[in-house]
Amino acid sequence: MLWTLALILFVLWLLGGFVFNVAGGLIHILLVVAVLVLLWIGSNVLRGFPALQRHLFNESGHVRSFVNIFVGD
């Protein structure tokens, strides 16, 4: 899921930089800002809830391939 989102953002970034002449700069800037906002939100969530790190990352520090979410427990 994360790699899919990253790939979509990368393709849109490439299209914004090389294909569209008029709005390319705006698309380019918006995608860079979107990535920065996602990184900022992710770091704030992990800083605010440090117990989430052991659920989101495995022992080697890589993002887990799945996360179980239980609501109402």
C-alpha positions in Angstrom: 0.0 0.0 0.0 2.7 2.4 1.0 4.8 1.5 -2.1 1.7 1.9 -4.3 1.1 5.4 -2.9 4.8 6.3 -3.4 4.7 5.0 -7.0 1.6 7.1 -7.8 3.1 10.2 -6.3 6.4 9.6 -8.2 4.6 9.1 -11.5 2.5 12.3 -11.0 5.7 14.1 -10.0 7.3 13.1 -13.2 4.3 14.0 -15.3 4.1 17.4 -13.6 7.8 18.1 -14.3 8.0 16.9 -17.9 4.7 16.5 -19.6 2.4 19.4 -18.7 3.9 22.8 -19.7 1.3 25.1 -18.2 0.4 23.5 -14.9 3.5 21.4 -14.5 5.1 23.6 -12.0 2.0 23.8 -9.8 1.5 20.0 -9.9 5.2 19.6 -9.0 5.0 21.9 -6.0 1.7 20.4 -4.8 3.1 16.8 -4.9 6.2 17.8 -3.0 4.1 19.6 -0.4 1.8 16.5 -0.1 4.8 14.2 0.6 6.2 16.6 3.2 2.8 16.8 4.9 2.5 13.0 5.0 5.9 12.6 6.5 5.2 15.4 9.1 1.9 13.8 10.1 3.5 10.3 10.4 6.4 11.6 12.6 4.0 13.5 14.8 1.8 10.4 15.3 4.7 8.3 16.2 6.1 10.9 18.5 2.7 11.3 20.2 2.1 7.6 20.5 5.5 5.9 20.8 3.8 2.5 21.6 2.6 2.4 18.0 6.2 1.9 16.8 6.3 -1.7 17.9 3.1 -2.4 16.1 4.0 -0.6 12.8 7.7 -1.6 12.5 9.3 -5.0 12.9 12.5 -5.8 14.8 14.8 -4.7 12.0 13.0 -1.3 11.7 11.1 -2.0 8.4 7.4 -1.3 8.1 5.3 -4.4 8.7 3.5 -5.9 5.8 0.2 -5.8 7.8 -1.2 -4.1 10.9 -4.2 -5.5 12.8 -6.6 -2.9 14.1 -9.1 -3.8 16.8 -11.9 -1.4 17.5 -13.8 -1.4 20.8 -11.4 -3.7 22.8 
